[in-house]
Amino acid sequence: MDGDKIILGMDIGGTNMRFGLIDKDCRLSAFTIKKTRLILDCSDPVLTLAGCVKDYCREHLGSRLPDAVALGFPSAIDRSRRIVCSTPNIKGLGDNLPVADIMERELGVPTYINRDVNFLLFYDTYFHGLPSHATVLGFYVGTGFGNAVSVDGKLLLGKNGVAAELGHIPVLGKDTPCGCGNRGCVEYYASGLGLERIQAHSFPHTPVGRLFKEHGDALELLEYIDWLSIPIATEINIFDPDYIVLGGGVLQMEAFPQKLLEKRILEHTRKPYPAANLSVLYSSPHQENGVIGAGIYALRRLADPSYC
């Protein structure tokens, strides 16, 4: 590829939307954060998003356009990586939106979309220097319970493109409606939203960000760790991975019991293997990770259009 390639990477979350420019060496510049609702809570969110991207490019690139745009959504994305199928945790984004086609038409450059957790896993694989042939599982606990799977350097997509939706496996005996439309999903309990429900019910006078600092031994929070550990261990038992990566805002909270989570995961992981030599890594606690991961993905797509 040409040495001066510039990618506009975006990480679109339920609260914040992050922008940045990434070069061929994965260096980031012009990192910017905007409130998601100010852009997407409107009658035509994709066109509004395209306008926001144009404004950003004019400010930081002048008359030049980026060589590609890559957007990560907390969404189910179709197999072609062109359509945002559903986004339960962002109000305003509808279903079956042809985001890539609209953005390409409006911007005039290749546009790639994917799940935000896939971009996080791209970044973490790069950051930790993991070998391309490795099987890597990423678990990201933020607003929801995100999961990404990479086998031999390629994302596991599935027939329809929606593989690795670990947060939406059903839990026996639970019937609570989930934002995805199903009932009894593990994400309802094992997520940032689940933690907020615990706070509202049991610790209303403690900010969510201080729950583990002030109430780390409380039964409700110990059970929460189990809610996280069981689906993680289940996927480990299925894939026998080379590495797992744990991340997301919840796991980066003050006094979050990382060692207890690891202990619970190992308790539920099959013996002797994969438990005996499980390699546990943590995602770096930086807001720009998903943006850089988006850039890495776009650079790969430009080099190999068949890569998904």
C-alpha angles and dihedrals in degrees: 000000000000114000096235099057112144123194126196106218124193132189110195114197136173092261108018138030116209127202132188145154117240126193129205091275091055093250114154128220138166093029110187136177126205132174110262096216092056089062108029102034094088142090095271108026098172095054089045089051090050090052090051090052091050091052091049092050092049090051097047106023103030110204094349122098123214116255089239142351123225122191127190117205130187085233148104106266124199123247093259090056090231105099132060101219101186140344111193096179100050118070113213099035108104130203129279096012115173091220098160094050094048094046093048091050092049099040103032095223134097110280124199126190131190142151112294092232090057089058090048090053091049089054095045092048088052094042094051093041093235118180116260093235094057127114105232129183120199123200116187119182111194127119086335135010107272125193134184130180126200121187120184090346095307129105117245104239107162129210095305099028096253102102122139097040090149092158090066101056109121123249119221112248096012120112104168113137114251126208089246091067098255127100132240098019117169090232090070088068105023102055144072089272089053090052090051089055090053090050094049093048103038110015107029094156095053120080112240091241091061100044096105092041094054104025106023094136095050115123092234092058094043088054089049089058088054090051087057098042101051099060090041091053090045092058091045089055090051099048105027089214131204089224141002123206121207120198149128134110096289094056089049094054119121111279094000104167100241094164092051090051090051090048092051092047091053091047089059096041119097118262136261092006140055087011097058098066104018111153112214120193131176129225114243111255098241127126093220097062096098092047093053090045089054089053092050090051094049092049089054092048092050090051094044115019091190091062113105 
